Amino acid sequence: MTSPLSDDRPLTVRLDGDQAVVSTDDGDSCLLPADAIRAAVDRVLGQQAPLGGESTTPASALSAGARAVLAEAAATVPVIRPPSPLSPRHPLRRHGTIPLAPAVGVGSFADVLAARRSSRGLKPPDSGLVLATLAGCIHTRSAGLGDDGWVLRRRAVPSAGGRHGIDPVLVATALTGLLDGAWHLDGDLLQASQLDVDRDTLEQYRTAAAAAAVLPGPPPALVLLVADFTATLLRYPTGASLVWRDAGALAATIHLACTAAGLESVVLGLGGLVPVQLRAALGWDTTRHLGLVGAVGISGG
Ligand SMILES: Cc1cc2nc3c(=O)[nH]c(=O)nc-3n(C[C@H](O)[C@H](O)[C@H](O)COP(=O)(O)O)c2cc1C
């Protein structure tokens, strides 16, 4: 594929609504109409059979997506840019807010490792315990300014470059002591803020989580991991895989923290673009590449 950027350098293409962002590994990028790029991508993908189906293409072609991600990951190095005009956090459209108190751990870590199992339940857990457990995972213990003007946070969970670009959004369904709906958890301010997300959007997430966990209903506490890819990509232009690795670290830590707190939980492989309704409720502008990079379903033990 040729582009205004280069004829021979590897390119990464991100489709985002009407626009396609085409980037080289060294961080140059340009915007192109998504239609044109999508047609080219469809042509390439159209040559492949669906996974598990009859294939006339070499097996290696089926893993082209995996290869592209691995190539991108291998080329990931930080770049130092001047301070970004984007602020690390955008103001939320806040409704109710409640303070979060990080949980005090119980039991030894060895006990927690021995006890950990994925469990998919519908019994409502105590909302105070859920919030405290999540708060313990995302609490910003210390912070400073990085060399590019971004806030470098230190939390229980590691994050590439200390960016911590993933925020949990708790979708509560009949949780004792907490209003149904979406709650954004802020590890800097240690507070949960109710989000004004429409019913349809919430139901889509609940339905997807129920299907993923093979449950007749959604987990009573569904934690969506919403990533601001921009936070990581500004420092690591080919660092999309770092965001996914951050997501794995965060999901596993939440899962283990739930075990320690006596809560049942399961990591869910939900992912995809974040609908405009949720983006608007979060107050994050359209210059940011938001994505759902996983979820954790929590229920009462
Ligand atoms: C990245 C990831 C995605 C997962 N996605 C799902 C899922 O969508 N639905 C589900 O029921 N379990 C999911 N799981 C849980 C696995 O099914 C579970 O870890 C596996 O069956 C082993 O069971 P154990 O965790 O009790 O050892 C996921 C786990 C990981 C790490």
The ligand as an SDF file (V2000), in Angstrom:
LIG
                    3D

 31 33  0  0  0  0  0  0  0  0999 V2000
   -7.9890  -12.3050   28.6960 C   0  0  0  0  0  0  0  0  0  0  0  0
   -9.0590  -13.2110   29.2850 C   0  0  0  0  0  0  0  0  0  0  0  0
  -10.3200  -13.2030   28.7400 C   0  0  0  0  0  0  0  0  0  0  0  0
  -11.3320  -14.0050   29.2870 C   0  0  0  0  0  0  0  0  0  0  0  0
  -12.5970  -13.9270   28.7770 N   0  0  0  0  0  0  0  0  0  0  0  0
  -13.5940  -14.6520   29.3460 C   0  0  0  0  0  0  0  0  0  0  0  0
  -14.9370  -14.4880   28.8800 C   0  0  0  0  0  0  0  0  0  0  0  0
  -15.2130  -13.6690   28.0040 O   0  0  0  0  0  0  0  0  0  0  0  0
  -15.9120  -15.2440   29.4620 N   0  0  0  0  0  0  0  0  0  0  0  0
  -15.6330  -16.1210   30.4920 C   0  0  0  0  0  0  0  0  0  0  0  0
  -16.5530  -16.7630   30.9830 O   0  0  0  0  0  0  0  0  0  0  0  0
  -14.3670  -16.2680   30.9670 N   0  0  0  0  0  0  0  0  0  0  0  0
  -13.3450  -15.5520   30.4130 C   0  0  0  0  0  0  0  0  0  0  0  0
  -12.0720  -15.6630   30.9060 N   0  0  0  0  0  0  0  0  0  0  0  0
  -11.7880  -16.5900   32.0410 C   0  0  0  0  0  0  0  0  0  0  0  0
  -11.2360  -17.9240   31.5200 C   0  0  0  0  0  0  0  0  0  0  0  0
  -12.2590  -18.6510   30.8760 O   0  0  0  0  0  0  0  0  0  0  0  0
  -10.6950  -18.6970   32.7080 C   0  0  0  0  0  0  0  0  0  0  0  0
   -9.5630  -18.0320   33.2260 O   0  0  0  0  0  0  0  0  0  0  0  0
  -10.3150  -20.1380   32.3010 C   0  0  0  0  0  0  0  0  0  0  0  0
  -11.4700  -20.8750   31.9940 O   0  0  0  0  0  0  0  0  0  0  0  0
   -9.5720  -20.8760   33.4060 C   0  0  0  0  0  0  0  0  0  0  0  0
  -10.3270  -20.9410   34.6060 O   0  0  0  0  0  0  0  0  0  0  0  0
   -9.7420  -20.3680   35.9800 P   0  0  0  0  0  0  0  0  0  0  0  0
   -9.5620  -18.8630   35.7600 O   0  0  0  0  0  0  0  0  0  0  0  0
  -10.7640  -20.6590   37.0300 O   0  0  0  0  0  0  0  0  0  0  0  0
   -8.4200  -21.0020   36.2460 O   0  0  0  0  0  0  0  0  0  0  0  0
  -11.0460  -14.8710   30.3940 C   0  0  0  0  0  0  0  0  0  0  0  0
   -9.7580  -14.8620   30.9420 C   0  0  0  0  0  0  0  0  0  0  0  0
   -8.7770  -14.0490   30.4010 C   0  0  0  0  0  0  0  0  0  0  0  0
   -7.4050  -14.0170   31.0300 C   0  0  0  0  0  0  0  0  0  0  0  0
  1  2  1  0
  2  3  1  0
  2 30  2  0
  3  4  2  0
  4  5  1  0
  4 28  1  0
  5  6  2  0
  6  7  1  0
  6 13  1  0
  7  8  2  0
  7  9  1  0
  9 10  1  0
 10 11  2  0
 10 12  1  0
 12 13  2  0
 13 14  1  0
 14 15  1  0
 14 28  1  0
 15 16  1  0
 16 17  1  0
 16 18  1  0
 18 19  1  0
 18 20  1  0
 20 21  1  0
 20 22  1  0
 22 23  1  0
 23 24  1  0
 24 25  2  0
 24 26  1  0
 24 27  1  0
 28 29  2  0
 29 30  1  0
 30 31  1  0
M  END
$$$$
